Amino acid sequence: MGVIVLKNLKILSKIKGGLIVSCQALSNEPLYSSYIMSRMAYAAELGGACGIRANTPEDITEIKKSVKLPVIGLYKQVFPDSEVYITPTEDAVDALMESQPDIIAIDATGRLRPYGSSLSDFFHKIRIKYPDMLFMGDCSTYEDALQAEKLGFDLVGTTLSGYTNETKGTKLPNFDLMKELSVNLSIPVIAEGGIWTPEQLKEAFRCGVHAAVIGTAITRPMDITRRFVNVINSKE
């Protein structure tokens, strides 16, 4: 078994059974700052997180200075000709590689990517270019995940369930999808999307997932505050 294979197995082992905290803030959000995200990641590490999920090469670079946890990196970019925005292009992957994440997350839905590229063509190119990198497929459906496994993704997440036209209105967290993927796939499944409470996190692990990601419920204070204020303002 080669050194790279052992390294990747060690990364997957480090996150197994644990909580990955998503530390992201877009340019229109109050905490938008690579420095702030690095401190958020450090706080998550002190709290017992097993990994960090982060957006943009800049944030990843800063976060890796602050924590010793595995980092799942992605690069959100918006293109006018595609609905895909999570690491949508080869250039985005190249940029992420410069920041040295441990895993790279990519939209693994069947939607066309920018410039009319299909997922299979796109992933074939980057797998050849970066054969030793761990790639996580952010999926919306069972079919997405099956295809991702066939294409050679190393792990998949339920990240985009409820966030595509095909899955709009899906109740989150999507425990049924977590369970179905955990039973039928041979690669690790990451629970992600809509986990707000410790009870929901426990249920995700009961579905058999490898690890779970929580973002908004931990690292977006504006949304957390709004959730509590909405309870006060509710007429129920």
C-alpha positions as CSV (number, residue, x, y, z in Angstrom):
1,M,0.0,0.0,0.0
2,G,1.5,3.3,-1.1
3,V,2.2,6.4,1.0
4,I,-0.5,8.4,-0.6
5,V,-3.1,5.7,-0.1
6,L,-2.2,5.4,3.6
7,K,-2.3,9.2,4.0
8,N,-5.8,9.4,2.5
9,L,-7.1,6.5,4.6
10,K,-5.7,8.3,7.6
11,I,-7.7,11.4,6.7
12,L,-10.9,9.4,6.3
13,S,-10.2,7.7,9.6
14,K,-9.7,11.0,11.4
15,I,-13.2,12.2,10.4
16,K,-15.0,8.9,11.0
17,G,-17.8,9.2,13.5
18,G,-17.2,12.9,14.1
19,L,-18.5,16.3,13.5
20,I,-17.2,18.5,10.7
21,V,-17.9,22.2,11.2
22,S,-18.5,24.3,8.1
23,C,-16.9,27.7,8.5
24,Q,-18.1,29.8,5.6
25,A,-19.2,33.4,5.1
26,L,-20.0,34.9,1.7
27,S,-19.2,38.5,0.7
28,N,-22.7,39.7,1.7
29,E,-22.5,38.3,5.2
30,P,-21.4,40.0,8.4
31,L,-18.5,37.6,9.2
32,Y,-17.0,37.7,5.7
33,S,-13.2,37.5,6.5
34,S,-10.6,34.8,6.2
35,Y,-9.2,35.8,9.6
36,I,-12.7,35.5,11.2
37,M,-13.2,32.1,9.6
38,S,-9.8,30.9,10.9
39,R,-10.9,31.8,14.4
40,M,-14.2,30.2,13.9
41,A,-12.4,27.0,12.8
42,Y,-10.1,27.2,15.8
43,A,-13.1,27.5,18.1
44,A,-14.6,24.5,16.4
45,E,-11.4,22.5,17.0
46,L,-11.4,23.4,20.7
47,G,-15.0,22.3,20.8
48,G,-14.1,18.8,19.5
49,A,-14.7,19.0,15.8
50,C,-13.0,16.4,13.7
51,G,-12.7,18.5,10.6
52,I,-13.5,21.8,8.9
53,R,-15.3,22.5,5.7
54,A,-14.3,25.9,4.1
55,N,-14.9,28.0,1.1
56,T,-12.2,29.8,-1.1
57,P,-8.5,29.2,-1.2
58,E,-7.9,32.3,0.9
59,D,-10.1,31.0,3.8
60,I,-8.6,27.6,3.6
61,T,-5.0,28.9,3.7
62,E,-5.8,31.0,6.9
63,I,-7.7,28.1,8.5
64,K,-4.9,25.7,8.0
65,K,-2.6,28.1,9.9
66,S,-4.9,27.9,12.9
67,V,-6.1,24.3,13.1
68,K,-4.6,20.8,12.7
69,L,-7.8,19.2,11.5
70,P,-8.5,17.8,8.1
71,V,-10.0,20.5,5.8
72,I,-12.7,19.9,3.2
73,G,-12.2,22.7,0.7
74,L,-14.6,24.1,-1.9
75,Y,-14.8,27.2,-4.1
76,K,-18.2,28.7,-4.6
77,Q,-18.4,30.6,-7.9
78,V,-21.4,31.8,-9.8
79,F,-21.6,31.5,-13.6
80,P,-24.5,32.8,-15.8
81,D,-24.7,29.6,-17.9
82,S,-24.9,27.1,-15.0
83,E,-26.7,26.4,-11.7
84,V,-23.5,24.6,-10.4
85,Y,-21.6,26.8,-8.0
86,I,-19.7,24.4,-5.7
87,T,-16.2,24.1,-7.3
88,P,-17.7,24.4,-10.8
89,T,-14.6,24.5,-13.0
90,E,-11.1,23.1,-13.5
91,D,-9.7,26.5,-12.6
92,A,-11.5,26.4,-9.3
93,V,-9.9,23.0,-8.5
94,D,-6.5,24.3,-9.5
95,A,-6.9,27.3,-7.2
96,L,-8.0,25.0,-4.3
97,M,-5.0,22.8,-4.8
98,E,-2.7,25.8,-4.1
99,S,-4.2,26.1,-0.6
100,Q,-3.7,22.3,0.1
101,P,-7.0,21.1,1.5
102,D,-7.2,17.5,2.5
103,I,-10.4,16.9,0.6
104,I,-12.0,18.9,-2.3
105,A,-15.8,19.1,-2.5
106,I,-17.4,19.3,-5.9
107,D,-21.0,19.6,-7.0
108,A,-21.8,16.0,-8.2
109,T,-25.3,16.6,-9.5
110,G,-26.2,15.8,-13.1
111,R,-26.6,19.5,-14.0
112,L,-24.4,20.9,-16.7
113,R,-21.4,22.8,-15.5
114,P,-20.2,26.2,-16.8
115,Y,-19.4,26.2,-20.5
116,G,-21.6,23.2,-21.1
117,S,-19.3,20.6,-19.4
118,S,-20.8,17.4,-18.0
119,L,-19.8,16.1,-14.6
120,S,-18.3,12.9,-16.1
121,D,-16.1,14.9,-18.6
122,F,-15.1,17.4,-15.9
123,F,-14.3,14.8,-13.2
124,H,-12.4,12.6,-15.6
125,K,-10.0,15.5,-16.3
126,I,-9.4,16.5,-12.7
127,R,-9.0,12.9,-11.6
128,I,-6.2,12.4,-14.1
129,K,-4.7,15.7,-13.2
130,Y,-4.8,15.1,-9.4
131,P,-4.9,11.3,-8.9
132,D,-3.9,11.5,-5.3
133,M,-6.5,14.0,-4.1
134,L,-9.6,13.0,-2.1
135,F,-12.7,14.2,-3.9
136,M,-16.1,14.6,-2.2
137,G,-19.2,14.6,-4.3
138,D,-21.9,17.0,-3.1
139,C,-25.1,15.2,-4.1
140,S,-28.8,15.9,-4.1
141,T,-30.3,12.5,-4.9
142,Y,-29.5,8.8,-4.6
143,E,-28.8,8.7,-8.3
144,D,-26.3,11.5,-8.0
145,A,-24.4,9.6,-5.4
146,L,-24.4,6.3,-7.3
147,Q,-23.0,8.1,-10.4
148,A,-20.4,9.9,-8.2
149,E,-19.2,6.5,-6.9
150,K,-19.0,5.1,-10.4
151,L,-17.0,8.1,-11.6
152,G,-14.4,7.6,-8.8
153,F,-15.3,10.1,-6.1
154,D,-13.8,9.0,-2.8
155,L,-16.8,10.1,-0.6
156,V,-20.2,11.7,-1.1
157,G,-22.4,14.0,0.9
158,T,-26.1,14.8,1.1
159,T,-25.1,18.4,0.8
160,L,-27.4,19.5,-2.1
161,S,-30.6,17.6,-1.1
162,G,-33.3,20.3,-1.0
163,Y,-31.2,22.8,-2.9
164,T,-31.8,21.8,-6.5
165,N,-34.9,22.1,-8.6
166,E,-35.3,18.4,-8.6
167,T,-35.3,18.2,-4.8
168,K,-36.9,21.5,-3.8
169,G,-39.2,21.2,-0.9
170,T,-37.5,18.0,0.5
171,K,-37.7,17.9,4.3
172,L,-34.3,18.4,5.9
173,P,-32.3,16.7,7.3
174,N,-32.9,14.0,4.6
175,F,-32.5,11.0,6.8
176,D,-34.0,8.7,4.2
177,L,-31.3,9.6,1.7
178,M,-28.5,9.2,4.4
179,K,-29.7,5.7,5.2
180,E,-30.2,4.7,1.6
181,L,-26.7,5.8,0.6
182,S,-25.1,4.3,3.7
183,V,-26.6,0.9,3.0
184,N,-25.9,0.8,-0.8
185,L,-22.6,2.6,-1.4
186,S,-19.2,1.3,-0.6
187,I,-17.6,4.8,-0.2
188,P,-18.1,7.0,2.9
189,V,-21.3,9.0,3.2
190,I,-21.3,12.4,4.8
191,A,-24.5,13.8,6.3
192,E,-24.9,17.4,5.5
193,G,-27.8,19.8,5.2
194,G,-30.4,21.0,7.7
195,I,-28.9,19.5,10.9
196,W,-29.9,22.0,13.7
197,T,-30.1,19.9,16.9
198,P,-28.0,17.3,18.7
199,E,-31.0,14.9,18.3
200,Q,-30.9,15.3,14.6
201,L,-27.1,14.7,14.6
202,K,-27.6,11.5,16.6
203,E,-30.3,10.4,14.1
204,A,-27.9,11.0,11.2
205,F,-25.3,8.7,12.7
206,R,-28.0,6.1,13.3
207,C,-28.5,6.1,9.6
208,G,-25.0,4.8,9.2
209,V,-23.1,7.9,7.9
210,H,-19.3,8.1,8.1
211,A,-19.4,11.7,9.5
212,A,-21.6,14.7,9.6
213,V,-21.3,18.4,8.6
214,I,-23.0,21.3,10.5
215,G,-22.6,24.8,9.3
216,T,-25.4,27.4,9.9
217,A,-26.5,26.0,13.3
218,I,-22.9,26.6,14.6
219,T,-21.2,29.3,12.5
220,R,-23.8,31.7,11.3
221,P,-24.9,33.9,14.2
222,M,-27.2,36.0,12.1
223,D,-29.2,32.9,11.1
224,I,-29.1,31.5,14.6
225,T,-30.4,34.8,16.0
226,R,-33.1,35.0,13.4
227,R,-34.3,31.5,14.3
228,F,-34.8,32.5,18.0
229,V,-36.4,35.9,17.1
230,N,-38.9,34.1,14.8
231,V,-40.0,32.0,17.7
232,I,-40.7,35.2,19.7
233,N,-42.6,36.7,16.8
234,S,-44.6,33.6,16.0
235,K,-48.3,33.7,16.6
236,E,-48.6,30.0,17.4
